[in-house]
Amino acid sequence: MWISQDWKDYTILDTSDGEKLETWGPYTLVRPDPQVIWKSEKKHPLWKRADAYYTRSHAGGGRWSDNKLPPSWQITYKDLTFQIKPMGFKHTGLFPEQATNWDWFRSLIRTAARPIKVLNLFAYTGGATVAAAKEGASVCHVDASRGMVAAAKENAALSGLSSAPIRYIVDDCQKFIEREIRRGNRYDGIIIDPPSYGRGPTGEVWKIEECIDAFVALTSEVLSDTPLFYLFNSYTTGLSASTMKYIADLRITKKFGGKSEAEEIGLPVKASGGVLPCGCSVRVTFD
């Protein structure tokens, strides 16, 4: 497992009965987590006096309750700064478990000894975008949500990257890739973090199990002749690391060479000393 264990502003204090108790900087949150299927005694006192609780509704969705949080605040990871904001569907605007992947591709970019172009697809609020740009890469950030792209610009500014070579695109990722193929644009690093389910701007349905193989194949068309890395993330329970690796090998390494590795990613839990699984990633590096 690849573990994001270098956080100082984020901690999972405890987990039990479908929930996790977390600190995000000075604030404590309780949020649901489908991986927490165990029931252990909730001994930590902050379970009962967290700054906010997100509760799922039996009718779908959910809401924040007992909310004593400000509208937003900031946390840092190494030399990166991010704005945290409680949003719908339990989100906070950042996935801390991805830090292990940021560290991985930052090292590759840092030691590449050449200009690197990175494409970040389904890029959300730009955690990976900011991490790549911090190492001097030029980044194309693509997400279908205008609000998420605006948040990514804020995160870049907080990390001192307002003038960095980041291109922000509000678009359907597949349509964007198809246009990039026609334009002949190529990238040395590609990051994809697709949702389990979604709808395109004209009603197209995205189901990751049905669409991901063709999508990875499509993205291979915009890899450069001298690629540096390919990163494929998934939070879909039914999509195993082995399945993701098989697709990456079939669509990427078979075509470009290189080596793929697939693992769960996770975050340490302070109370138990264990690790909470938080999805899977495939990393491809090239000779």
C-alpha atoms as one frame of an Amber mdcrd trajectory, in Angstrom:
protein
   0.000   0.000   0.000   1.136   3.560  -0.741   0.557   5.627   2.392   0.367
   9.405   2.721   2.145   9.655   6.059   3.899  13.030   5.889   0.911  15.234
   6.702   1.199  17.616   9.650  -2.027  19.613   9.105  -4.245  16.559   8.533
  -4.764  13.509  10.753  -7.252  10.662  11.020  -7.622  10.375  14.770  -9.963
   7.378  14.837 -12.421   5.312  12.770 -15.507   3.352  13.751 -18.963   2.316
  12.559 -18.841   3.896   9.103 -17.208   7.161  10.224 -13.789   8.765  10.552
 -12.708  11.425  13.035 -10.272  13.842  11.379  -8.360  17.036  12.063  -8.022
  19.516   9.223  -5.669  22.121  10.627  -7.323  23.507  13.789 -10.732  21.943
  13.117 -12.136  18.487  13.800 -14.640  16.802  11.450 -16.614  13.565  11.557
 -17.395  12.250   8.087 -18.792   8.971   6.757 -16.449   6.511   5.059 -17.685
   3.330   3.339 -14.440   1.486   4.082 -14.981   1.725   7.839 -17.046  -1.445
   8.285 -15.706  -2.211  11.773 -17.154  -1.094  15.110 -14.673  -0.153  17.786
 -15.233   1.840  20.944 -15.185   5.580  20.266 -12.897   6.521  23.133 -11.491
   9.748  21.714 -13.261  12.734  23.355 -13.463  14.652  20.063 -16.030  12.175
  18.712 -18.559  14.014  20.883 -17.339  17.560  20.369 -16.130  17.808  16.786
 -16.503  21.131  14.980 -18.821  19.598  12.351 -20.515  16.311  11.482 -21.594
  15.153   8.060 -24.607  12.843   8.220 -25.933  10.816   5.337 -29.675  10.897
   4.609 -31.653   7.713   3.969 -33.288   9.588   1.082 -29.892  10.275  -0.501
 -27.282  12.970  -0.023 -26.671  14.341   3.431 -25.892  17.477   5.405 -23.440
  19.118   7.788 -24.724  19.458  11.352 -23.454  21.091  14.565 -21.352  23.116
  12.166 -18.948  25.437  13.979 -16.602  25.783  11.005 -15.681  28.986   9.189
 -16.656  29.240   5.500 -13.100  28.187   4.575  -9.586  27.877   5.967  -6.133
  26.762   4.840  -3.898  23.771   5.452  -0.435  22.994   4.143   1.368  19.903
   2.891   5.115  20.483   2.738   5.449  23.547   0.466   1.848  23.427  -0.834
  -1.135  25.318   0.585  -4.798  24.429   0.039  -8.115  26.015   0.865 -10.502
  23.741   2.752 -14.236  24.311   2.500 -17.112  22.054   3.648 -19.127  21.176
   0.545 -21.918  18.859  -0.489 -21.593  15.080  -0.327 -19.124  15.281   2.609
 -16.334  16.834   0.515 -13.815  19.359   1.809 -12.096  20.252  -1.466  -9.072
  17.984  -0.986  -8.219  14.269  -0.895  -5.260  13.980   1.532  -4.510  10.380
   0.524  -3.320  11.655  -2.861  -0.239  13.205  -1.238   1.667   9.956  -1.750
   1.090  10.296  -5.493   2.056  13.982  -5.479   5.381  13.059  -3.890   5.950
  10.334  -6.477   5.475  12.406  -9.613   7.093  15.499  -8.102  10.297  13.489
  -7.746  10.065  12.353 -11.370   9.529  15.901 -12.639  12.317  17.277 -10.428
  14.899  14.829 -11.782  13.753  14.784 -15.419  16.287  17.443 -16.489  13.953
  18.637 -19.260  10.744  20.658 -19.601   7.708  18.571 -18.669   4.117  19.054
 -19.823   1.448  17.490 -17.592  -2.232  16.890 -18.329  -4.492  16.593 -15.272
  -7.946  15.192 -16.140 -10.960  15.226 -13.804  -8.658  17.612 -11.973 -11.083
  18.759  -9.219  -9.564  21.527  -7.053  -6.072  21.022  -8.377  -4.084  19.182
  -5.726  -2.110  17.340  -8.402  -1.973  20.429 -10.605  -0.360  22.491  -7.842
   2.070  19.677  -6.967   3.265  19.315 -10.577   3.492  23.058 -11.165   5.540
  23.493  -7.979   8.285  21.430  -9.637   8.242  23.648 -12.723   6.021  21.564
 -14.993   3.581  23.286 -17.318   0.135  21.889 -16.525  -3.160  21.656 -18.368
  -5.936  21.364 -15.765  -9.267  20.030 -17.064 -12.529  19.650 -15.141 -16.172
  19.957 -16.183 -17.080  22.017 -13.095 -16.455  25.747 -13.353 -16.521  26.019
  -9.549 -13.827  23.367  -9.116 -11.598  25.060 -11.685 -12.020  28.359  -9.821
 -10.995  26.591  -6.594  -7.932  25.185  -8.361  -6.860  28.709  -9.315  -7.191
  29.741  -5.665  -5.050  26.799  -4.536  -2.396  27.665  -7.101  -2.323  31.248
  -5.825  -2.043  30.084  -2.194   1.007  28.021  -3.166   2.663  30.966  -4.912
   1.814  29.732  -8.407  -0.408  32.522  -9.746   1.958  33.123 -12.639   2.913
  29.464 -13.192   2.278  27.984 -16.665  -1.082  26.405 -15.783  -3.818  26.257
 -18.401  -7.291  25.950 -16.857  -9.992  24.305 -18.981 -13.691  23.904 -18.116
 -14.764  21.042 -20.357 -15.820  17.428 -20.649 -12.570  15.467 -20.389 -13.274
  13.079 -23.246 -14.245  15.832 -25.649 -11.161  17.794 -24.670  -8.896  14.800
 -25.345 -10.505  14.251 -28.744  -9.742  17.861 -29.679  -6.172  17.616 -28.367
  -5.614  14.578 -30.593  -6.800  16.546 -33.630  -4.624  19.516 -32.647  -1.557
  17.314 -32.189  -0.920  18.372 -28.585   1.071  15.906 -26.521   1.971  15.569
 -22.823   4.856  13.966 -20.948   2.764  13.172 -17.875  -0.924  12.319 -17.628
  -3.018  12.137 -14.454  -6.582  10.803 -14.523  -8.885  10.715 -11.493 -12.284
   9.795 -12.952 -15.550   9.625 -11.003 -17.436   6.376 -10.537 -20.514   7.872
 -12.169 -21.336  11.118 -13.884 -23.087  12.901 -16.714 -21.548  14.979 -19.472
 -22.731  18.466 -20.469 -25.221  17.054 -22.973 -26.445  14.170 -20.827 -23.815
  11.544 -21.671 -23.613   8.906 -18.938 -20.219   7.976 -17.499 -19.961   4.654
 -15.656 -16.353   3.942 -14.871 -16.580   0.160 -15.279 -18.048   0.598 -18.774
 -16.021   3.595 -19.954 -12.572   3.495 -18.393 -10.854   1.083 -20.790 -11.773
   3.154 -23.847 -10.903   6.369 -22.024  -7.406   5.200 -21.041  -6.859   4.081
 -24.631  -7.937   7.534 -25.817  -5.550   9.324 -23.448  -2.664   7.247 -24.794
  -3.070   9.220 -28.019  -1.852  12.402 -26.300   1.215  10.939 -24.577   4.443
  12.345 -25.979   7.102  10.262 -27.709   9.216  10.577 -24.536   6.659  10.166
 -21.724   7.662  10.552 -18.091   4.710   9.121 -16.158   1.056   8.087 -16.252
  -1.096   8.077 -13.094  -4.549   6.491 -12.906  -6.622   6.846  -9.694  -9.925
   5.283  -8.706 -12.203   5.408  -5.672 -14.627   2.881  -7.123 -14.966  -0.097
  -4.772 -15.571  -2.598  -7.582 -12.496  -1.546  -9.564  -9.502  -3.359  -8.092
  -5.881  -2.309  -8.361  -5.206  -5.436 -10.430  -7.954  -4.539 -12.900  -6.614
  -1.005 -13.215  -3.088  -2.341 -13.804  -4.355  -4.690 -16.503  -5.934  -1.749
 -18.347  -2.797   0.382 -17.944  -0.614  -2.419 -19.298  -2.960  -3.101 -22.199
  -3.386   0.529 -23.232  -0.188   2.249 -22.066   2.848   0.028 -21.440   2.107
  -2.261 -24.411   2.281   0.819 -26.615   5.027   2.871 -24.956   6.976   0.401
 -22.857   7.712   1.283 -19.266   6.666  -0.331 -16.016   3.372  -0.233 -14.147
   2.705  -0.686 -10.437  -0.717  -0.820  -8.766  -1.544  -0.503  -5.089  -4.174
   0.649  -2.670  -3.518   4.110  -1.271  -4.197   4.926   2.350  -3.909   7.174
   5.379  -2.623   6.247   8.858  -5.117   6.109  11.727  -3.654   7.452  14.958
  -5.838   5.524  17.422  -5.228   2.061  16.022  -1.879   2.436  14.289  -3.502
   0.910  11.210  -4.069   2.322   7.742  -7.424   3.310   6.259  -7.655   2.266
   2.580  -8.731   5.167   0.374  -8.883   3.831  -3.184  -6.323   2.532  -5.659
  -3.712   3.963  -7.988  -1.675   2.748 -10.949   1.684   4.392 -11.580   3.450
   3.966 -14.903   7.044   5.085 -15.413   9.005   4.957 -18.645  12.616   4.150
 -19.454
